[in-house]
Amino acid sequence: EPTFIMDLSKQLIILRKIPNLRRIAVTPRADVARCAEQIQQDYVLSWRPNPAMVSCGFNPEDIRKVIRDGLEASKGCYVDIILKDVTTVEGHPQRLKE
């Protein structure tokens, strides 16, 4: 059964109507730059990059580039990076520190 994932990067105005909202999750499929433009410093941009980058075909340089690009796209925002849904690191837990 297919899962429907909504890209809220085009609809963040809807989220602004939620009282006491402090953090907005930005999924791997979302356009980080577009979200950052809308979130600014009004909320924490809680970026969730694709966890496959540490669990499948590990390449530290590619991962650094993804993180650098995401941080550049969200410059000026309050950002946290959450690596969700990591079920395996192929027996190499040090990957999470690299």
N, C-alpha and C positions, 0 to 999 in steps of 0.2 A: 504494500500500500504506500503510495508516494506521500511524502511529508511536504506540507506547504510551508515555506519559509518566506515571510514578508520582509522585503527590504524597506525599512522605515526611513532610509536616508532621504526619501522624497516626501515623507509625511511627518517629520519631526514636529511640525506645528501642532499636530494632534496631541503629542506627548506634553506639550507646554500647558495643556489644560488640566493635567493631573496635579492635584495639590500635594505639596511636600515632596515632590520628586527631586531626588538629589543626583542620581546617576543614570546614564543612558548607555545600555549595552550596544556596542557596534560589532556586528557579527562578521565572520570572515568574508561573507559575500557582499557586505555593504561597501559603499564608496566612502572611505575614511575621510578624505578631503571634503566631500560634500557634507558629511555629518558634522565635521569640525566647524565648517562655516556656519552651520545652524546652531550648534551647541555652544560655541564660543566658551566663555567662562561662566555661563549660567548653570552648568551642570558638570559633573565628572564624566568625561568620555571614557567609558569602560570598554577598551578595545579587546576583542577576542580574536587574535589571528588564528589561522588554520592550524590545529594541533598536529596534523599529519606531517608538518615540517620537522618535528622531532621524533616521530615514530616510524616514518617510512622514508627511505632514501635520504638519510641524514647528511646534510651538507651545511656546515657551520657558516660558510661565507654567504650562501643563499639566505639563511635565516637572518644573519646580521643585516643584509640588504633589505629584507622585508621589514624588519624592525626599524631600521633607519628611515626607510621610506614612510612607514606609518607614523613615526614620530615627527618627521618633517611635515607631513600632511596635517598633523594635528597641533602644530606649533602654536603656542599661545593659549592652548586649552589645558585644563586640568585633566591629566590622563593617567589611567592605570592600565596595565596589560595583564590579562588573565588568560592563561593557557588551560582551557577547559577540555574535558573529554579526552584526556591523554590516558589511554588504556594500556599502552605498551611503549617502551622506549627500546625495544629489541634487546633487552638485557643489559642496557648501558645507561644507568641512572645519571651518570655524570653529564650526559647530553643536556640535561636541564640547566646545568651550571655553565656550560660552554656557550 
